[in-house]
Amino acid sequence: MNLHKDERGTILLVDDAPDNLRVLHDALQQQGYRVLVSTDGQSALDSVQLMPPDVIILDARMPGIDGFETCKRLKNDLTTRDIPVIFMTGLSDTEYIVQGFQAGGVDYVTKPVVIEELLVRITTHMQRAQLVTHTRSAIDSAGRAILAFDSGYAITWATPLAQRLVQSVVDARDQLPPPVRQWLKDKDADPSFPLWHQGERLLFTRIEPGLLSIQRHAAQAEPEALARIFQLTAREAESLYWVALGKTNKEIGEILQISPRTVNKHLEHVFEKLGVETRTAAAALVLSRPSG
């Protein structure tokens, strides 16, 4: 009896052996999966961008971009790194199994593939991936932009909203921006850090080790508004305005045509009035207030 082909989820098969593809395709389709097929690493990468599958069954050894490199590229992309990759290889040597896990695979099967074994592995990893996806979607639907990062400051996962917010500020390795990394390295730094990029401010806040929340603030309050909100003098408000835009005392002095020492005196008064001790804390307080 044929089930709806996408009832149980979508699987991408990647193998350069037509006979192997045909056997696996038919077996998985009979189990109710929607099955996509690629015969090389590059076409697999292209396919995933067009239609992300729930699980990828990936041949380890292929001409051109092999399975290991294909998996690494998938894991280096925030939009595809969470798709479970099960390696498929005729090589039983431990070094290739380890290489598959190091590339980002979650499991492996050896050829000739035992269909019953593969089905169990697919079900297990698909359920885990769906649970993670549902959790992140729930967080995202609540308006939370949250991301996790590893010891090298590379983003390991992010809610869809967080992905959208940081996609223009992360580097090719999906590492957090240098100013954010420097802030995280300082254990005594303020819990929040503002980053300015293309006219927008992203406020990063530590939730716990390895976990950050992000808020976007599209408009910067003008000095007149800051003076009114925080009961500052005109010069104090101007100094705070430029601090919130990441300027140093020297740069602020050049803009306002006063000495850096005078800027520092204005900021001392600002910090006292705001009840803060650092520039970062003052900037974060500005970001938390509406403009205008």
C-alpha positions in Angstrom: 0.0 0.0 0.0 1.5 3.4 -1.0 1.4 6.2 1.6 1.6 9.9 0.9 5.3 10.3 -0.1 5.9 13.2 2.3 3.9 11.8 5.2 6.9 10.9 7.2 9.4 13.5 6.1 11.9 14.2 3.4 15.2 12.4 2.9 18.0 13.3 0.6 20.1 10.4 -0.8 23.5 11.3 -2.0 25.5 8.5 -3.8 27.3 8.2 -7.1 26.3 4.5 -7.5 23.0 4.3 -9.4 22.2 0.8 -8.3 22.6 1.7 -4.6 20.4 4.8 -5.1 17.7 2.8 -6.8 17.5 0.2 -4.0 17.5 2.8 -1.2 15.1 5.1 -3.0 12.5 2.4 -3.5 12.8 1.1 0.0 12.5 4.5 1.7 9.6 5.6 -0.6 7.7 2.5 0.3 8.0 3.5 3.9 6.3 6.8 3.2 9.2 9.1 2.9 9.6 11.7 0.3 13.0 10.9 -1.3 15.3 13.3 -3.1 18.4 12.1 -5.0 21.8 13.6 -5.8 24.8 11.9 -7.4 27.6 14.2 -6.2 28.4 16.6 -3.4 27.8 19.8 -5.3 24.4 18.9 -6.5 23.5 17.8 -3.0 24.5 21.2 -1.6 22.4 22.9 -4.3 19.5 20.6 -3.6 19.6 21.4 0.2 19.4 25.1 -0.5 16.3 24.6 -2.7 14.5 22.1 -0.5 16.0 21.4 2.9 15.4 17.7 3.8 14.8 16.3 7.3 17.7 13.8 7.0 20.6 13.4 4.6 22.0 9.9 3.8 25.4 10.7 2.4 28.0 8.4 0.7 31.4 9.1 2.2 33.5 8.5 -0.9 32.5 10.2 -4.1 34.5 11.8 -6.9 34.8 15.6 -6.8 33.4 16.9 -3.5 33.4 13.8 -1.3 30.9 13.1 1.5 33.2 14.5 4.2 33.7 17.8 2.5 30.0 18.0 1.6 29.1 17.5 5.3 31.6 20.1 6.4 30.1 22.7 4.1 26.6 21.9 5.3 27.7 22.3 8.9 29.4 25.6 8.2 26.1 27.1 7.0 23.7 28.3 9.7 20.7 27.4 7.5 21.7 23.8 7.0 23.9 22.8 9.9 21.0 21.3 11.9 20.1 18.7 9.3 21.2 15.3 10.5 23.7 13.6 8.2 24.0 9.8 8.3 27.2 8.6 6.5 27.0 5.6 4.2 30.3 3.9 3.4 31.7 0.6 2.3 34.8 1.3 4.3 34.8 -0.2 7.8 38.2 1.3 8.9 37.9 3.3 12.1 39.7 6.3 10.6 36.9 6.8 8.1 34.2 6.4 10.7 35.9 9.0 12.9 36.4 11.3 9.9 32.7 11.2 9.3 31.9 12.2 12.9 34.5 14.9 12.8 32.9 16.3 9.6 29.6 16.7 11.5 27.8 13.4 10.8 25.5 12.1 13.5 25.7 8.4 12.5 26.8 5.9 9.9 25.8 2.7 8.2 28.0 0.4 6.1 27.3 -1.0 2.7 25.6 -3.1 1.8 23.0 -1.2 3.8 20.6 -3.1 5.9 17.3 -1.3 5.3 15.8 -2.1 8.7 18.8 -0.7 10.5 18.8 2.5 8.3 15.1 3.1 9.0 15.7 2.9 12.8 18.5 5.4 12.6 16.5 7.7 10.3 13.6 7.7 12.7 15.8 8.4 15.7 17.7 11.3 14.2 14.7 12.8 12.5 12.8 12.9 15.8 15.7 14.6 17.6 16.1 17.2 14.9 12.4 17.9 14.8 12.3 18.4 18.6 15.2 20.9 18.3 13.4 22.7 15.4 10.1 22.9 17.3 11.9 24.2 20.4 13.6 27.0 18.5 10.4 27.8 16.6 8.6 28.2 19.9 11.3 30.5 21.2 11.2 32.4 17.9 7.4 32.8 18.0 7.8 34.3 21.4 9.9 37.0 19.8 13.2 35.8 21.3 16.4 35.9 19.3 18.7 33.5 21.0 22.0 31.8 19.8 24.5 29.4 21.2 28.3 29.5 20.5 31.2 27.2 21.2 34.6 27.8 22.8 35.9 29.3 19.5 33.0 31.8 19.4 31.4 30.1 16.4 27.6 30.0 16.4 26.4 26.4 16.9 22.7 27.1 16.7 20.3 30.1 16.6 16.6 30.7 16.5 15.4 31.9 13.0 15.1 35.4 14.3 18.6 35.4 15.7 19.9 34.0 12.3 18.3 37.0 10.5 19.8 39.5 13.0 23.4 38.3 12.8 23.6 37.0 9.2 25.3 40.3 8.1 27.8 40.6 11.0 29.2 37.0 11.3 32.2 36.0 9.3 32.6 33.1 6.8 33.1 30.7 9.7 30.0 31.9 11.4 32.0 33.4 14.2 30.6 36.2 16.4 32.0 39.7 15.4 35.4 40.6 17.0 33.9 43.3 19.3 31.4 40.8 20.7 34.1 38.1 21.1 36.3 40.6 23.0 33.4 41.5 25.3 32.7 37.9 26.0 36.4 37.3 26.9 36.1 39.9 29.7 34.5 38.1 32.6 34.0 41.3 34.4 32.3 43.1 31.6 28.7 44.3 31.7 26.1 41.7 30.9 25.0 43.5 27.7 27.0 44.7 24.8 25.8 47.0 21.9 27.1 46.5 18.4 26.4 49.0 15.7 26.1 47.9 12.1 24.6 49.6 9.0 22.5 52.0 11.0 21.2 49.4 13.4 22.2 48.5 16.9 22.3 44.9 18.1 22.2 44.5 21.8 23.9 41.2 22.9 23.1 40.0 26.4 24.6 37.0 28.2 21.9 34.5 29.3 24.3 31.8 30.6 27.7 30.5 29.4 27.6 29.9 25.7 24.2 31.4 25.2 23.2 35.0 24.1 20.0 36.9 23.4 19.9 39.6 20.8 17.7 42.7 20.5 17.6 45.0 17.5 17.1 48.8 17.9 16.7 50.5 14.6 16.7 54.1 15.7 19.1 56.1 17.8 17.6 58.7 20.2 18.9 62.2 19.3 20.7 64.3 21.9 17.7 66.4 22.6 15.7 63.3 23.5 18.5 61.9 25.7 18.6 65.2 27.5 14.9 65.1 28.2 14.8 61.4 29.1 17.8 61.4 31.5 17.8 65.0 32.7 21.1 65.9 31.1 22.7 69.1 30.0 23.0 69.7 26.2 26.8 68.8 26.3 26.2 65.8 28.5 23.5 64.5 26.1 25.7 65.0 23.1 28.6 63.1 24.8 26.2 60.3 25.7 24.8 60.2 22.2 28.3 59.6 20.7 29.2 57.1 23.4 26.1 55.1 22.4 27.4 55.2 18.8 30.7 53.7 19.9 32.9 56.8 19.7 36.0 57.2 21.9 36.6 60.4 24.0 39.1 61.6 21.4 36.6 61.1 18.6 33.8 62.8 20.6 36.1 65.7 21.4 36.9 66.2 17.7 33.2 66.1 16.8 32.1 68.5 19.5 35.3 70.6 19.2 36.2 70.1 22.9 39.1 68.4 24.6 39.0 64.7 25.5 39.4 65.7 29.1 36.3 67.8 28.9 34.4 64.9 27.3 35.5 62.7 30.2 34.2 65.2 32.8 30.8 65.3 31.0 30.7 61.5 31.0 31.5 61.4 34.7 28.3 63.5 35.3 26.4 61.3 32.8 27.4 58.1 34.5 26.4 59.5 37.9 23.0 60.6 36.7 22.3 57.3 34.9 23.6 55.3 37.9 26.1 53.4 35.9 29.9 52.9 36.0 30.9 52.1 32.4 30.5 53.3 28.8 29.0 49.9 27.9 26.4 50.1 30.6 25.5 53.7 29.6 25.1 52.7 26.0 23.0 49.7 26.9 20.7 52.0 28.9 20.3 54.3 25.9 19.4 51.3 23.8 16.7 50.2 26.2 14.8 53.5 25.9 12.6 54.4 22.9 13.9 57.1 20.6 12.2 60.5 20.3 
